[in-house]
Structures are given as structure tokens and as C-alpha cells.
Amino acid sequence: MNKSINIQTDTATLVIYDLMSLKHRINDDADWWSLPEDEVEEINKGNVLFLNLGDDGNYKVDIKNDIGEYTGSLFLNVPTGKVFIGAGEDVTGGDLEPDDSDAISGEFITLEPGSYEVKYKKHGSDVLISFTKATFTENSLEEGVYL
């Protein structure tokens, strides 16, 4: 897959997840993920990836088949195949979840349901990611991911 997505974030965060994986968070506060223990818990379960970008602003997310050298990789569970890639503030919570409206900064991509290794790296205002089918089903972070 080769695709580019432009996002604008006011939380310096890129989020990647299948909406089904965070349905249990829909009634939580909108900023539930700002609590480090909640953020890391959901990442370790493979429910979501939060990539802390360091600064608010505009970013181009390039999805590639392979990104060569990368900063890190994490497992992501994709139960339905509909994956949101966008601004952290648009993650499920506060009785809302991403949709196709203009108020949302990000887009949906379609993958085959299953487990994926997501490789990532940041270069300036570009974030490169790739999705590869995987067999592992959890992560073991002690703190969030900072690019």
C-alpha cells in the first residue's frame, strides 16, 4: 500500500487503530488517553498506537509497503479491517469516534483483518509507517512512544 494522509494535530499525537478495538472507551472522557497508564495499557493490548510527535502542527503520514530503516515497531490488532490514522485528539472517547466528517483530521484505510506489525519513523513533518502481517499479539511498553 502506498498512500499519503495529511493531518493537523493540536495534541502532537498521531493515532492508529481499528475503531472496534476501542469501543469500550466510547463513554470515557475524551482525553482518557492523556493518562500515561491508560495510554500504555491500550498500546500493550494492541488496541491502539499513539505516536507522540513532539510538536503540534501539520504532518504528512506516508503509508508504504516497506520503510527500510525505522525507529520502532509495535503490534496492532485489526479486527474489522477499517483502520483510522489521524490526530490523537480524534481518538474514540467522550461519546465520539472518528467518522468521515470534515471535523476529523485523518482518514480510514482498509486492511485485511488480523494482526499487524506497524513500523514507524519520523523525518521532519513526515511520518512513515508500514503494515506487515504478524503473529505476535501484544506489546510490552513501560511508557508511551516518542518520535
N, C-alpha and C positions, 0 to 999 in steps of 0.2 A: 504494500500500500504506500503510495506517495500522495500526501495531502498536506496543505498548509491551512492553519486556522489562526486568525488574528484575535487576540483577547486584550481586554483592558481590565486591570485589577487594582482595587483600592486596598487590598489586603496583602499584596506582594506574594500571592499564592496561586499556584496552578493546581487544579483538582482533576483527577481522572478516576471515573468509576462507572459501574453499571448501576442504574437507579435502583434496581431490585435489591442490591446489596445493602442499601441504606434506608430501606422502607421503615425499619424500626426507629429511625431518627427523625421522622417527619414531624412529630409532635414536640421534639426537643427545642430548646432555644435556637434561634438562627445561628448563633455563634458558638454552639456546643463544641465545635472542633478547635476553638481557641484555647481550650483547656488541654495542656500537653498530654495528660494521661488518657483523655478521650481520643485525641488525635492518634496517638501511638497505638492504642488498643485496636482501633478500626484498621489502621495500616497493617498491624501484625496479623489480623484475621484475614487480610487480603480483600477487605471490603472497599477500600478507597486508597488512593495515593494522593497525598498532599505534598507538593514540591514547593518549598519556600524559596522565592526568587530573589530575596534581598531588598527589592525596591518595588514600590507601586509603579504602575505605568502600563505602557503598551508593549505587548510581546507577540512574536510570531512563533507559533508551535508548528514545527515541521515533523510530520509523521513519515518515517522511512521504513523500508524493509530491513535495513541494517544501518546502524550509525557508526560502525567502526569502533574507535576508542570511545569509551563512555565513562561518566562519573560514577554511576551506580546502577543497580537494577533491583527491582522488587517484584514479588508475586502479586497478581491481581486476579481475583475471581470474577468471571464474566458469565453470570447465569442466563441472561436473556440475549446477549449479543449486542445490545444497544448501550453504547458507552458514551458518557458525556466527558468532554475535555473543555475546561473553561476556567473562569475566575473562581477562586476559592470561596468568595462571598456568595456564589450561586449554588453552593452545595445544599443538599436536602436538609431541611430544618425550618423551624418557625412556621410550620404548616404549609411550606412551599417546597417545590423541587423544580429543577430546570425544565424548561419547555422550549418551544421554538419561537417564543415571543422576542421582540426587539429589546426587552428589558434585560435579557440574559446575555452575558458575554461569554460565548463559547458555542460549540457545535456538538452534534452527535455523530458518531461513526458507527458502522456496523461491523462486528466481528463474529466469527463462529463461536457459539457458547463454549465455555471451557476455562481452563487455567492458562494464564499468560505470564511470561517474564517480560516486564517492561523495563527496557534500558533507557537511560536518560542522561543528557548533558546540556549545559547552558553555555552559550557563547554570546556575550553582549546581551542584546534583547531578543536573541533567538534561543528557543528551547527545542532540542532534537529528542524525539522519542521513537522507540520501535516496540512492536508487539511480537513475541515469539511464543508459540505453544509451549507449555511447561507441564511438568509433573508434580512439582512441589506446590504446597497449598497453604503456606503461612510464611510470615516474615518474623524476624526476631530483633526488631529495633528497640533501643532503650530511649531514644529521643527522635524528634522529627528529622526530616530531610532538608538540608540547607544547601542550595546551589550557589 
